[in-house]
Amino acid sequence: MTYRYDFAPTPFGDALAVFSDEGIVQFDLSESDDPTVPWLLEGVARRLRSVPEPDPGAADELAHLLEDYFDGDPVRFDEHLRLDWRLADGFALKALQTICTIEWGETLSYGEVAALAGHPGAARAVGTACRLTPFSIIVPVHRVVRSDGTPGHYGAHPERKRYLLDLESRRG
């Protein structure tokens, strides 16, 4: 299996997109101002057990989808991109695939996702799956909210979650 990477622009900065022969394997909104820092690529390489090679232009289709999304178009990334789920397994995989079914402008609670994924009472596990998703934005984990309807967090950036929810509420 070969892996390659490129960067795609978002309002939050450039994001790392890693591709396998099977499709996109990771889309990471970096916690750093500079997504090219070696530790980010090292982390991906460790998880994949292979060093991705740079491939300028590999994220062009994704970049166009992101542009449409951030312009307010209700893009379903999983309908346009092949997702390589190798970095998710078990219940986390089931939860993330369930989250893909949440429509633009809609939200579900962590508990509702757990129930739909076949494990009522596993709301905390859904939260963990959301936090560790290999597909920021592509799998709309921002649409999963607390049971009281408040947004909750989005990694260390709750303002990003609010931004995404507000974006979708304008055209939902």
N, C-alpha and C positions, 0 to 999 in steps of 0.2 A: 504494500500500500504506500502510495506517495502522498505527501501533504504539501500544500503550498499556502501562502498567505498574501494578503493585500490589506489595504485600509479603505474604509468607507466613511465619508463625512456624515456627521450628525450634528444637531444643535448643541450637543454636549462635547463635541470634539471628535477627532478621528477615532474610529473603532476598528479593532483588529478582527478581520474575517479570515478564518482558516478553513480550507477546503480539502477534502479527501477525494479519491476517485469516485466515491459514492455520492458526494454532495457537500453542502456546507456542514462542517463539524463543530464550529464554534464561532460565535459572534460576541465579542467582548467589549463592553463600554468600560474602558480602562479607568482605574482609580487614579491614574497618573495624568498629568498634563501632557506628557509625551508618551504615546502608546508604543513607540519604537524601542523603549528601554529594554535591555536584554532580559530582565527578570520576567517580563510578560511573556516573551517568546520561550523562555526557559520553562515556565510553568506549563505552557501548552505542550511543549516537547516532552516534558516529564509525564503528563497525562496520556499522551499519544504514544509514548515510547519511540518517538521518531522526531527528528528536527524538521519542521516545515521550511520549505525553500521560498524565497521571495518570488512573487509572480505578479508584477504590476499589470493591472487590468483585470485580474481574476474577479474582483469585486464590482466590476462595472454594472452588471445587471442588478446586483443588490443595491448599489448606489442609486440607480434610477428608481427602484422600488422605494427606497428610503426617502428620496426626494418627493415622490408622490405622496407617501405616507405623511411626511411632515408638512406637505401642502394641504393636508386635510382629506385626502382621498382614502376611503376605507380599504386599505390593502390587506389581503390575507397572504402573508409571506409564504405559508406552507402550500399555497396553491400555485406559486410561481417558482419556488426553489425546492430542490430535493434536500431534505434534511437527513443528515447522517447522525443517527442517535447514539453512536458508540460511547459517548461520554455520559450517558444516563442509563440507568438500569433499574430493575425492580419497581417498587412503588413510585419512585421519583419519575421514572419514564412514563408510567401510566398516568400520573398526575399531570405531567407536562403535556402529554398528548390530549388529555381532557381539557386542559387550559386552552389549547389550540382551537377548541370548538366555541369558546366564548366570543360572541359577536362584537364587532366594532361598537363602541359606545355603551356596552353592557358590562356589568361586573357580577362576580359571584364571590361569596365568602370562602375563606379557606375550608370551612366545614362543608359547604355545598360542593366544592371541588372534591373533597375527600369522599363524600357520599357517592358522587357521580363516578369516581374512579374505583368504587367498589369497597372502600374502607371507611365507613362512617366512624367518626371519632379520631381520624388521623389528620386533623387540621394542622397540627404542629409539623407533621411530616410534609404536608403540602407547603407550608411556609419554608421548610428547609429546601424542598425541591425548587421553589421559586428563587430562593437566595442563591442556589448553586446551579441554576440553569446554564447550560452552555450556549443558549440562544437569547441573549438580551434583545428585547423588542420583537424579534422574529417570533418567538413564543410569547404571547402577550401576558406575561406574569404580572404586569402592572394592573391588569383587570381583576386581579384577585385582591379582595379587600377584607378588612376585619368584619366580624359578625355585626358590629354596630354601624357598618357602612363607612367608617372612616378609612382613609387610604392605607395607613400603616407605612411601612418602609419600602425601599427599593434599594437593597444593599445599604450602603452608607449615604444614599442620596434620595431621601424622601421627596425633595423638590423635583426630581426628575419624574417620579411617579405622578405627582400632582400635575406636572406639565403634560404628560402623556394622557392622563385622564381628562384634563381640560381640553386638550386638542381634540380628543375623540367626542367629547360631549358637544362640541360646536357643530359637528356634522353628523351626529349619530342618528 
